[in-house]
């Protein structure tokens, strides 16, 4: 999956947790993307089996979509906390950096970060 697809799934998960429901317009507003761009991406995620769009426009993650979104969100969270706790990076900067790192980090490196953060 491309980085953009991962970003959309993570955003859907975050908005669902924050607002209880997610519509394309919510995603467009959150990411500052155009509505047509979001609509196209939702079509791709739907075709790939990651989301279901209900009749009222509510977007739901499928089980595979939830699994993927949760894994991405976990990477983001662990990397952010690692950068803050280990390197003393400002939290806002760490959050922005984690957004980029989460898509390219190896499983080995992420696993070690995760263990390090679990130990405290």
C-alpha positions as CSV (number, residue, x, y, z in Angstrom):
1,X,0.0,0.0,0.0
2,X,1.2,3.5,-0.8
3,X,1.9,6.1,1.8
4,X,-1.2,8.1,0.8
5,X,-3.4,5.1,1.4
6,X,-1.9,4.5,4.8
7,X,-2.4,8.2,5.7
8,X,-6.1,8.0,4.7
9,X,-6.6,4.8,6.8
10,X,-4.9,6.4,9.8
11,X,-7.0,9.5,9.4
12,X,-10.2,7.5,9.2
13,X,-9.3,5.7,12.4
14,X,-8.4,9.0,14.3
15,X,-11.6,10.7,13.1
16,X,-13.7,7.7,14.1
17,X,-12.2,7.8,17.6
18,X,-12.7,11.6,17.8
19,X,-16.1,12.0,16.3
20,X,-17.8,8.6,16.3
21,X,-18.4,8.8,12.5
22,X,-16.4,9.7,9.4
23,X,-17.5,11.2,6.1
24,X,-15.4,12.2,3.1
25,X,-15.8,15.9,3.9
26,X,-14.3,15.2,7.4
27,X,-11.2,13.6,5.8
28,X,-10.9,16.5,3.3
29,X,-11.0,19.0,6.2
30,X,-8.6,17.1,8.4
31,X,-6.0,16.6,5.7
32,X,-6.7,19.9,3.8
33,X,-7.3,17.9,0.6
34,X,-9.8,18.6,-2.1
35,X,-13.1,16.6,-1.9
36,X,-12.5,15.0,-5.4
37,X,-9.1,13.8,-4.2
38,X,-10.6,12.2,-1.1
39,X,-13.5,10.7,-3.1
40,X,-11.0,9.1,-5.5
41,X,-9.0,7.7,-2.6
42,X,-12.1,6.4,-0.9
43,X,-13.0,4.5,-4.1
44,X,-9.6,2.9,-4.1
45,X,-9.7,1.9,-0.4
46,X,-13.3,0.6,-1.0
47,X,-12.2,-1.5,-4.0
48,X,-9.2,-2.8,-2.0
49,X,-11.5,-3.9,0.8
50,X,-10.3,-1.6,3.5
51,X,-13.5,0.5,3.9
52,X,-17.2,0.4,3.4
53,X,-19.2,3.6,2.5
54,X,-22.7,3.4,4.0
55,X,-25.7,4.9,2.3
56,X,-25.6,8.0,4.5
57,X,-21.9,8.6,3.5
58,X,-20.5,7.2,6.8
59,X,-17.2,5.5,6.2
60,X,-16.4,2.3,8.2
61,X,-13.2,0.4,8.3
62,X,-13.5,-3.2,7.4
63,X,-11.7,-5.7,9.6
64,X,-8.6,-5.6,7.3
65,X,-8.9,-1.8,7.2
66,X,-9.0,-1.6,11.0
67,X,-6.0,-3.9,11.2
68,X,-3.9,-1.8,8.8
69,X,-5.0,1.5,10.3
70,X,-4.3,0.3,13.8
71,X,-0.8,-0.8,12.8
72,X,-0.1,2.5,11.1
73,X,-1.4,4.4,14.1
74,X,0.7,2.3,16.5
75,X,3.9,3.0,14.4
76,X,3.1,6.7,14.5
77,X,2.5,6.7,18.3
78,X,5.6,4.7,19.1
79,X,7.9,6.7,16.8
80,X,6.5,10.0,18.2
81,X,7.1,8.9,21.8
82,X,10.5,7.5,20.9
83,X,11.6,10.8,19.4
84,X,10.4,12.8,22.3
85,X,11.6,10.5,25.1
86,X,14.9,9.4,23.6
87,X,16.1,12.4,21.6
88,X,14.3,15.2,23.3
89,X,12.5,16.3,20.1
90,X,9.7,18.8,20.6
91,X,6.4,16.9,20.5
92,X,4.9,18.8,17.6
93,X,8.1,18.2,15.5
94,X,8.2,14.6,16.6
95,X,4.6,14.1,15.5
96,X,5.3,15.6,12.0
97,X,8.5,13.5,11.7
98,X,6.6,10.4,12.7
99,X,4.1,11.0,9.9
100,X,6.9,10.6,7.4
101,X,9.0,7.9,9.2
102,X,6.1,5.5,9.9
103,X,5.8,4.7,6.2
104,X,9.4,3.8,5.5
105,X,10.7,2.4,8.8
106,X,11.9,-1.3,8.7
107,X,10.1,-3.8,10.9
108,X,13.4,-4.5,12.7
109,X,13.9,-0.9,13.6
110,X,10.3,-0.3,14.6
111,X,10.4,-3.5,16.7
112,X,13.4,-2.3,18.6
113,X,11.8,1.2,19.2
114,X,8.7,-0.5,20.4
115,X,10.6,-2.7,22.9
116,X,12.6,0.3,24.1
117,X,9.4,2.3,24.7
118,X,7.8,-0.6,26.5
119,X,10.7,-0.7,28.9
120,X,10.4,3.0,29.5
